[in-house]
Amino acid sequence: MMRLEQTVHVTFRYAIHFTRDIFGPNNRLLLDIMSGRQLRAAVFLDGGLEQARPGLPAEIQDWFAAHRDRFELCALESLPGGETCKTEPEHYQRVVQVLRDSGLDRQSYVIMVGGGAVLDAVAFAASLVRRGPRQIRVPTTVLAQSDSGTGLRTGLNLPAGKDFLGTFAPPWAVVNDFNFLRTLPRRDRIAGVAPAFQVAILKDPAFLSFLTAKAAALREGDDSATEQMIMRSAELHAAQVRQSDPFEAGTARPLDFGHWSAHALETLTGYQLRHGEALAAGIALDLMIARNRGLLGPEQHKAIMRAMTAAGLPLWHLALHCRAEDGTLRIQQGLVEQGRQTGDAPALVMPDGSGDCRPICDVSAEEVECAVKQLEIYWASLADEPEQQSLPPATPAISGYAKV
Ligand SMILES: NC(=O)c1ccc[n+]([C@@H]2O[C@H](COP(=O)([O-])OP(=O)(O)OC[C@H]3O[C@@H](n4cnc5c(N)ncnc54)[C@H](O)[C@@H]3O)[C@@H](O)[C@H]2O)c1
């Protein structure tokens, strides 16, 4: 009878800032970001960060007290850090309740300060409340500053899978404050290097050369190398979101490189692995597939694997061997999930050896089996090399997962 056609154009614009001491008395960045007067704000803190920096809540209260003519701090809440925050539903429910009780409206600000997991959970909850007040993300880990904090995704884990619940919620602004990294444990600093390798392998040969040259410095937590890496990685990840498919309507998403098996590994190990550690093993597996297909030459492949190893990233985990009752590798479920996510046959994105990438839609179970075997042999062979012997011991989660 009747048909109405609609085309809706929406532009989101937000800046990713790099600074130090965001809540310091002399730092005016937040004043510039939060436009308007008499605005209300709620702040959510990562509990792990707060434990490492107990004075932080007082710093935040002092900052709001100094600017009480413009802002009202309606809530300052702490949430458990790490995957707990994304996996136990009471935490995102608490965020919803705090936002309701604080009377925040769409012009109000939700400021989230923490690692990628806390940001994912708070951003998810905030995106649901009144369809989303303004979100200011303040990532406090290497991984979140160089990758997860910069994009549009939010996420919660369900038994059905990692990030099974999620929304797209463009932030109002992102603030990367390098001073937060001072308290970050070494394990998390190293794990945070993985997304930089991921995007460098796919998109930027010059950045890959930088990471290769600075691998040892990154492993040792050198501030200058880490900050340079974060800035370029954030730039490349943000460009990827902006230029390709921000709301991920297509089937092949470049930043899924290494992720399909990484997500499966995280679930299989009950989140004992840091996301960056699982991603490193996932990248190594995809690199092996790319090499077997001739997309990467043997020398190119070896150079990347060596650089990732020199940066301290674990490229193998025993859970890669884990099998389902029908005998298939359980990480294969990651491929199935990847297809469900996009509503199509699983399409993996692989480096093509020229500093760019391409989608591949026909990765078989046999190919994955073969790559897993090769990766195990490769990782074992590295143990004989002097470079590998000088690495710090594997993290407890990795060496202690022999039960699988
Ligand atoms: N939304 C996205 O686009 C996106 C992209 C990539 C990854 N992610 C998600 O990010 C999460 C991983 O994030 P992560 O690597 O930041 O780890 P994380 O959030 O799990 O944090 C790791 C640990 O560091 C603690 N911590 C955080 N900041 C600290 C600091 N400055 N000092 C001391 N301790 C601190 C946390 O409490 C936690 O115990 C995963 O859940 C992953 O799925 C999301």
The ligand as a Gaussian input file, in Angstrom:
#p B3LYP/6-31G(d) Opt

LIG

0 1
 N       36.326000      -2.693000      22.801000
 C       37.276000      -3.077000      21.982000
 O       37.327000      -2.683000      20.807000
 C       38.353000      -3.980000      22.484000
 C       39.490000      -4.234000      21.684000
 C       40.504000      -5.033000      22.202000
 C       40.371000      -5.585000      23.473000
 N       39.247000      -5.339000      24.207000
 C       39.080000      -5.921000      25.545000
 O       40.017000      -5.348000      26.446000
 C       40.219000      -6.280000      27.517000
 C       41.691000      -6.383000      27.850000
 O       42.105000      -5.134000      28.301000
 P       43.503000      -4.909000      29.045000
 O       44.569000      -5.584000      28.322000
 O       43.563000      -3.469000      29.280000
 O       43.373000      -5.748000      30.379000
 P       42.420000      -5.630000      31.640000
 O       41.382000      -4.607000      31.483000
 O       41.974000      -7.029000      31.902000
 O       43.414000      -5.153000      32.797000
 C       44.470000      -5.990000      33.218000
 C       44.744000      -5.796000      34.704000
 O       45.384000      -4.519000      34.921000
 C       44.733000      -3.801000      35.992000
 N       45.025000      -2.397000      35.707000
 C       44.455000      -1.587000      34.787000
 N       45.139000      -0.422000      34.708000
 C       46.146000      -0.496000      35.613000
 C       47.216000       0.388000      35.983000
 N       47.423000       1.527000      35.340000
 N       48.032000      -0.014000      36.978000
 C       47.894000      -1.214000      37.590000
 N       46.936000      -2.112000      37.243000
 C       46.078000      -1.742000      36.264000
 C       43.308000      -4.278000      35.925000
 O       42.656000      -4.128000      37.173000
 C       43.485000      -5.757000      35.567000
 O       43.736000      -6.503000      36.711000
 C       39.625000      -7.599000      27.067000
 O       38.420000      -7.829000      27.739000
 C       39.373000      -7.390000      25.590000
 O       38.293000      -8.152000      25.110000
 C       38.252000      -4.552000      23.740000

